[in-house]
Amino acid sequence: MAVVTHRDDPGETIWFGSVAELAGAHGIPVQTPEDPNVPAFVEEVRRLRPDLLFSFYYRRLLSPAILAVPPLGAINLHGSLLPKYRGRAPVNWVLVRGETTTGVTLHYMDARADHGAIIAQREVPIPIEDTALTLSRKLTAAARSLLAETYPLIVAGKAPRIPQDHRAATTFGRRTPADGRIDWSRSAWQIYNLIRAVTRPFPGAFTFWGARKLFLWSARPPGGRACEAPPGTLLGAGEGGALEVATGHGILEVTGMQAEGGPEMDGATFQMTIGKGSRAPGAKFG
């Protein structure tokens, strides 16, 4: 047995345990190649003679040469119900797009990302209050259960191979911190979904108050109230210290926010401190 993983990056926000440290603690050899597809590393995999290869959120697409090594196959765990949400950051994307259901998929790998035959799937509902972190934890639990159920079939060579319907596939790319900028012309629901999709431990949704960058860490599910004010207009403090903001359709209640480099606060505190000018008629986020 061996583990291949990425080098731990001290500059990256890590909200899960180190794979390398966990493997090392159990005496499992760990390798961290920059490129797992170079001929020398392919030969190393052949030398190890694995019966089975599992990929759990590994960041590199593996070459056909590696996929051909294990006689029982190379299997990937993907954080969506394939063929929907192929590609990067499926947990974030399903929230951004307001999905009410997602899940996990075990599938055999082929030369294309998230493309191979499906072994099994487990559906996970998405409550409206879920964030990327809470949903990730639910998907982890679902994956653990799914793997426990299917592993005996996999090692016996009897696991299903269900072809994906490639006509129904959707694919999404990686997200960057810049994708968190709020477009106030969008609806309150769209902005709410963005906030919960990229809140901690992810980089966060943000806007600007003058020249100051503001992160919006949490908000309430919109209540459907209409508003005729221009998008981004600050409407004042609402119930429980929320800050009410006009959007392209409806009102968003922001409950947690933070000026870059400053402390996190609720909407009422924002108005009392850096937001003193927000009481002026027509004051807006940019």
C-alpha positions as CSV (number, residue, x, y, z in Angstrom):
1,M,0.0,0.0,0.0
2,A,1.1,3.5,-0.7
3,V,-0.3,7.1,-0.7
4,V,0.3,9.7,-3.4
5,T,-0.8,13.2,-2.5
6,H,0.1,16.9,-3.0
7,R,2.7,18.6,-0.9
8,D,1.1,20.5,2.0
9,D,1.1,24.2,1.1
10,P,1.7,26.5,4.1
11,G,0.1,29.4,2.1
12,E,-3.2,27.5,1.6
13,T,-6.1,27.5,4.0
14,I,-6.3,23.9,5.1
15,W,-9.6,22.9,6.7
16,F,-9.0,19.2,6.6
17,G,-6.3,17.0,8.0
18,S,-3.0,16.4,6.2
19,V,-3.2,13.2,4.2
20,A,0.6,12.9,4.3
21,E,0.7,13.2,8.1
22,L,-2.2,10.7,8.5
23,A,-0.5,8.1,6.2
24,G,2.8,8.6,7.9
25,A,1.3,8.1,11.4
26,H,0.1,4.7,10.1
27,G,3.4,3.7,8.6
28,I,2.1,4.0,5.0
29,P,4.7,5.2,2.5
30,V,3.9,8.7,1.0
31,Q,5.0,10.1,-2.3
32,T,4.3,13.7,-3.5
33,P,5.3,14.0,-7.1
34,E,4.9,17.3,-8.9
35,D,3.7,15.4,-11.9
36,P,2.4,11.8,-11.4
37,N,2.4,11.2,-15.2
38,V,6.1,11.5,-15.9
39,P,7.6,8.1,-17.1
40,A,9.7,7.7,-14.0
41,F,6.7,7.9,-11.7
42,V,4.6,5.6,-13.9
43,E,7.4,3.0,-13.5
44,E,7.3,3.5,-9.8
45,V,3.6,2.8,-9.8
46,R,4.2,-0.3,-11.9
47,R,6.9,-1.4,-9.4
48,L,4.4,-1.1,-6.5
49,R,2.0,-3.4,-8.4
50,P,-1.2,-2.1,-6.9
51,D,-4.4,-4.3,-7.3
52,L,-6.6,-1.2,-7.0
53,L,-6.1,2.6,-7.2
54,F,-8.4,5.0,-5.5
55,S,-8.5,8.8,-6.2
56,F,-10.1,11.1,-3.6
57,Y,-10.0,14.7,-4.7
58,Y,-6.6,14.3,-6.3
59,R,-5.8,17.5,-8.3
60,R,-4.1,16.0,-11.3
61,L,-5.7,14.0,-14.2
62,L,-4.0,10.6,-14.4
63,S,-2.6,9.3,-17.6
64,P,-3.9,6.1,-19.3
65,A,-0.5,4.5,-18.5
66,I,-1.2,4.8,-14.8
67,L,-4.9,3.9,-15.1
68,A,-3.9,0.7,-16.8
69,V,-1.7,-0.6,-14.0
70,P,-4.1,-1.9,-11.3
71,P,-5.9,-5.1,-12.5
72,L,-9.1,-4.2,-10.4
73,G,-9.2,-0.7,-11.9
74,A,-8.7,2.9,-11.0
75,I,-11.6,4.4,-9.1
76,N,-12.4,8.1,-8.4
77,L,-14.7,9.6,-5.8
78,H,-16.5,12.7,-7.2
79,G,-18.5,15.2,-5.1
80,S,-21.6,15.3,-7.3
81,L,-24.2,13.1,-8.9
82,L,-22.4,12.5,-12.3
83,P,-22.8,13.3,-15.1
84,K,-23.9,16.6,-13.5
85,Y,-21.3,19.0,-12.2
86,R,-18.2,17.4,-13.7
87,G,-15.0,19.3,-13.1
88,R,-13.7,21.4,-10.3
89,A,-15.4,22.7,-7.1
90,P,-18.7,20.8,-7.4
91,V,-19.6,21.5,-3.7
92,N,-19.3,25.3,-4.3
93,W,-21.0,25.2,-7.7
94,V,-24.2,23.4,-6.6
95,L,-24.7,26.0,-3.9
96,V,-24.0,28.9,-6.3
97,R,-26.6,27.6,-8.6
98,G,-29.2,26.9,-5.9
99,E,-29.5,23.2,-6.2
100,T,-31.5,21.3,-3.6
101,T,-29.9,17.9,-4.1
102,T,-26.4,16.7,-4.8
103,G,-24.4,13.6,-3.8
104,V,-21.3,11.6,-4.3
105,T,-20.3,9.2,-7.1
106,L,-17.8,6.3,-7.3
107,H,-16.7,5.7,-10.9
108,Y,-14.0,4.0,-12.9
109,M,-11.5,6.5,-14.3
110,D,-10.7,6.9,-18.0
111,A,-8.7,9.4,-20.0
112,R,-11.3,12.2,-19.4
113,A,-12.2,13.8,-16.1
114,D,-15.2,12.5,-14.3
115,H,-16.2,10.6,-17.5
116,G,-15.9,6.8,-16.7
117,A,-18.5,4.2,-15.8
118,I,-20.4,4.6,-12.6
119,I,-20.1,2.1,-9.8
120,A,-22.6,3.7,-7.3
121,Q,-24.0,7.0,-6.1
122,R,-25.4,8.4,-2.9
123,E,-27.8,11.3,-3.0
124,V,-27.6,14.1,-0.4
125,P,-30.3,16.8,0.1
126,I,-29.2,20.4,0.4
127,P,-31.1,22.4,3.1
128,I,-31.3,26.1,2.3
129,E,-29.1,26.9,5.3
130,D,-26.2,24.7,4.2
131,T,-22.8,26.2,3.4
132,A,-19.9,24.7,1.5
133,L,-18.4,23.5,4.8
134,T,-21.6,21.9,6.2
135,L,-22.4,20.3,2.8
136,S,-18.8,19.0,2.5
137,R,-19.1,17.2,5.8
138,K,-22.4,15.6,4.7
139,L,-20.8,14.5,1.5
140,T,-17.8,13.0,3.4
141,A,-20.2,10.9,5.5
142,A,-22.1,9.8,2.4
143,A,-18.8,8.8,0.7
144,R,-17.6,6.8,3.7
145,S,-20.9,4.9,3.7
146,L,-21.0,4.4,0.0
147,L,-17.4,3.1,-0.1
148,A,-18.0,0.7,2.8
149,E,-21.0,-0.8,0.9
150,T,-19.3,-1.1,-2.5
151,Y,-15.7,-2.1,-1.5
152,P,-16.5,-5.8,-1.3
153,L,-17.9,-5.8,-4.8
154,I,-15.0,-3.8,-6.1
155,V,-12.3,-6.2,-4.7
156,A,-14.3,-9.2,-5.9
157,G,-14.3,-7.7,-9.4
158,K,-18.2,-7.6,-9.4
159,A,-18.8,-3.9,-9.1
160,P,-21.3,-2.4,-11.6
161,R,-20.1,-0.5,-14.6
162,I,-23.0,1.8,-15.5
163,P,-22.2,4.0,-18.5
164,Q,-22.7,7.7,-18.0
165,D,-25.2,9.6,-20.1
166,H,-22.7,12.1,-21.6
167,R,-25.6,14.0,-23.3
168,A,-26.7,15.0,-19.8
169,A,-23.3,16.1,-18.6
170,T,-22.6,19.6,-17.2
171,T,-19.0,20.7,-16.5
172,F,-17.8,23.6,-14.3
173,G,-14.3,25.0,-13.9
174,R,-12.3,25.9,-10.9
175,R,-13.3,29.0,-8.8
176,T,-10.9,31.8,-7.8
177,P,-11.2,34.3,-5.0
178,A,-12.2,37.0,-7.7
179,D,-15.3,35.0,-8.5
180,G,-16.6,36.0,-5.0
181,R,-17.3,39.6,-6.0
182,I,-21.0,40.3,-5.6
183,D,-23.1,41.7,-8.5
184,W,-25.9,43.5,-6.8
185,S,-28.0,43.5,-9.9
186,R,-28.6,39.8,-9.3
187,S,-31.5,38.6,-7.2
188,A,-31.4,38.3,-3.4
189,W,-31.5,34.5,-3.8
190,Q,-28.5,34.4,-6.2
191,I,-26.4,36.6,-3.9
192,Y,-27.4,34.6,-0.8
193,N,-26.4,31.4,-2.6
194,L,-23.0,32.9,-3.6
195,I,-22.4,33.9,0.0
196,R,-23.1,30.5,1.5
197,A,-21.1,28.8,-1.4
198,V,-17.9,30.6,-0.7
199,T,-18.0,31.5,3.0
200,R,-15.4,30.2,5.4
201,P,-13.2,28.2,5.0
202,F,-13.3,29.5,1.4
203,P,-12.2,33.0,0.4
204,G,-15.6,34.6,0.8
205,A,-18.1,36.8,-1.1
206,F,-17.1,40.5,-1.2
207,T,-18.2,43.9,-2.2
208,F,-16.8,47.5,-1.8
209,W,-17.8,50.4,0.5
210,G,-15.9,53.2,-1.2
211,A,-12.4,52.0,-1.5
212,R,-12.7,49.4,1.3
213,K,-13.2,45.7,0.5
214,L,-15.9,44.1,2.6
215,F,-16.4,40.4,3.0
216,L,-20.0,39.2,3.5
217,W,-19.8,36.0,5.5
218,S,-23.4,35.2,6.2
219,A,-26.9,36.2,5.3
220,R,-30.5,35.1,5.9
221,P,-32.5,33.2,3.2
222,P,-34.4,35.9,1.4
223,G,-38.0,36.4,2.5
224,G,-39.3,37.6,-0.9
225,R,-39.8,41.3,0.0
226,A,-39.8,43.6,-3.0
227,C,-37.7,46.7,-3.2
228,E,-37.6,49.6,-5.7
229,A,-34.3,51.0,-4.6
230,P,-31.3,50.7,-6.9
231,P,-29.3,47.4,-6.5
232,G,-26.6,47.7,-3.7
233,T,-28.5,50.4,-1.8
234,L,-28.2,50.1,2.0
235,L,-31.7,50.2,3.4
236,G,-30.7,50.2,7.1
237,A,-30.5,47.7,10.0
238,G,-33.2,45.0,10.1
239,E,-34.3,42.5,12.6
240,G,-31.6,41.0,14.9
241,G,-28.7,43.3,13.7
242,A,-29.0,42.3,10.0
243,L,-28.1,44.9,7.3
244,E,-30.8,45.1,4.6
245,V,-29.5,45.7,1.1
246,A,-31.4,46.2,-2.1
247,T,-30.7,43.7,-4.9
248,G,-31.8,43.4,-8.5
249,H,-34.8,41.4,-7.2
250,G,-35.7,41.6,-3.5
251,I,-33.9,42.5,-0.3
252,L,-30.9,40.7,1.2
253,E,-30.3,40.6,5.0
254,V,-26.6,40.4,5.7
255,T,-25.8,39.0,9.2
256,G,-22.1,38.7,9.2
257,M,-19.5,41.0,7.5
258,Q,-16.0,42.2,7.8
259,A,-13.8,44.9,6.4
260,E,-10.6,43.5,5.0
261,G,-8.1,43.3,7.9
262,G,-10.8,44.2,10.5
263,P,-13.0,42.3,12.9
264,E,-16.2,40.5,11.8
265,M,-19.4,42.3,12.8
266,D,-23.2,42.3,12.2
267,G,-25.0,44.8,10.1
268,A,-25.9,47.1,13.0
269,T,-22.3,47.3,14.1
270,F,-21.2,48.0,10.5
271,Q,-23.5,51.0,10.4
272,M,-22.1,52.3,13.7
273,T,-18.5,52.0,12.7
274,I,-17.1,52.0,9.2
275,G,-20.6,52.4,7.8
276,K,-21.6,55.7,9.4
277,G,-22.1,57.2,5.9
278,S,-24.5,54.3,5.1
279,R,-27.3,56.3,6.6
280,A,-27.0,58.9,3.9
281,P,-29.8,58.7,1.2
282,G,-28.8,56.5,-1.7
283,A,-25.6,55.0,0.0
284,K,-24.6,51.9,-1.9
285,F,-22.2,49.0,-2.0
286,G,-20.1,48.9,-5.1
